[in-house]
């Protein structure tokens, strides 16, 4: 189970932080006003709403990759089968 948890995270600015620091920062970001400018995420100040959105997108991406979710192309054949199934 321990190999499933990351040991740390690398921020877009290239800085590596521990999981504990990441969670603490995330909780702090949630308390800030959405348009509050925050330093330390990128090499430029970024608003809290954008950082929380990026974290959320990253978590969803990691969950989907871990679960083996593969988005298949919607072909004519698949579309025909889906329509027939839902008649």
C-alpha positions as a printed Julia matrix, in Angstrom:
87×3 Matrix{Float64}:
   0.0    0.0     0.0
   2.87   2.38    0.72
   3.99   2.34   -2.91
   0.61   3.83   -3.91
   1.19   7.02   -1.93
   3.59   9.52   -3.47
   6.55  10.5    -1.32
   6.3   14.08   -2.52
   5.21  16.4    -5.28
   6.99  18.58   -7.79
   5.38  21.98   -8.3
   5.24  23.66  -11.72
   8.13  25.9   -10.64
  10.29  22.77  -10.22
  10.4   22.77   -6.41
   9.93  19.38   -4.7
   7.79  19.35   -1.54
   6.74  16.61    0.87
   3.22  15.2     0.93
   2.71  16.78    4.36
   3.67  20.23    3.04
   1.46  19.73   -0.03
  -1.62  18.86    2.08
  -0.95  21.79    4.44
  -0.66  24.16    1.47
  -3.83  22.77   -0.09
  -5.79  23.34    3.12
  -4.44  26.89    3.36
  -5.37  27.6    -0.29
  -8.96  26.51    0.39
  -9.29  29.23    3.04
  -8.04  32.04    0.76
 -10.3   34.21   -1.39
 -10.36  32.84   -4.98
  -8.64  35.88   -6.49
  -5.86  36.04   -3.88
  -2.48  36.05   -5.61
  -0.1   33.36   -4.31
   3.65  33.1    -4.81
   5.55  29.81   -4.91
   3.37  27.71   -7.22
   4.78  28.96  -10.51
   7.64  31.32  -11.18
   5.02  34.11  -11.14
   2.15  34.95   -8.79
  -0.97  32.86   -9.47
  -4.48  33.23   -8.08
  -5.68  30.65   -5.54
  -8.64  29.53   -7.69
  -6.34  28.52  -10.57
  -4.01  26.6    -8.23
  -6.9   24.68   -6.65
  -8.23  23.86  -10.14
  -4.78  22.59  -11.2
  -4.55  20.43   -8.06
  -8.04  19.02   -8.69
  -7.22  18.25  -12.33
  -4.0   16.53  -11.25
  -5.79  14.37   -8.68
  -8.44  13.32  -11.21
  -5.76  12.52  -13.79
  -3.83  10.4   -11.29
  -6.97   8.51  -10.22
  -7.95   7.82  -13.82
  -4.46   6.59  -14.75
  -4.29   4.4   -11.63
  -7.68   2.88  -12.39
  -6.65   2.05  -15.93
  -9.39   4.18  -17.46
  -8.97   4.32  -21.19
 -11.16   6.66  -23.2
 -11.99   4.83  -26.4
 -12.64   6.51  -29.7
 -16.31   6.76  -30.64
 -16.49   4.91  -33.95
 -19.54   4.46  -36.17
 -19.86   0.85  -35.0
 -19.76   1.77  -31.3
 -22.26   4.58  -31.86
 -24.63   2.16  -33.63
 -24.35  -0.36  -30.77
 -24.93   2.32  -28.13
 -28.02   3.6   -29.93
 -29.4    0.07  -30.29
 -28.8   -0.63  -26.61
 -30.73   2.44  -25.47
 -33.84   2.07  -27.63
